[in-house]
Amino acid sequence: MLKSEEPSLHGKKVSEVFLDYVEPILATLKAERPNATFEEYDFTLRVPWMAWNAVVLQETQPGTTDYVKMMDELLVGQPPLMRGVMDFWIQRKRTLFSKYKYMIGEYRNYKRDDGEVVLYAEARTGSSDLINSMAMQFH
């Protein structure tokens, strides 16, 4: 990534911002499944991750594939709760995290020696490998 293309982090680590963003669902997961596996954490974070990146793409790369619209179309005929969950993450990104214009690239979680689950995430500008990864989530 060229220096001029580096996303503005606004003084916070990407992982901190992403943790703040996904806090509502992580709090629920920790309360409901205190012994959740890493796979469950990964699965739980997949929808918020896609929503975040879809919003960033829609706002920073108009004229490209509209992933927000694509997600909405995929939810046609699904229970209203599913659309509500996606709308929640999209609106949360747009209202509380609008100043962060970077995509979230790879993220992973791991457990520290003290048992706390820690999240690592990286900021990305729109790159074809990340966009292709998102597209694969829809198939």
Order of alpha helices (4+ residues) and beta strands (2+ residues): alpha-alpha-alpha-alpha-beta-beta-alpha
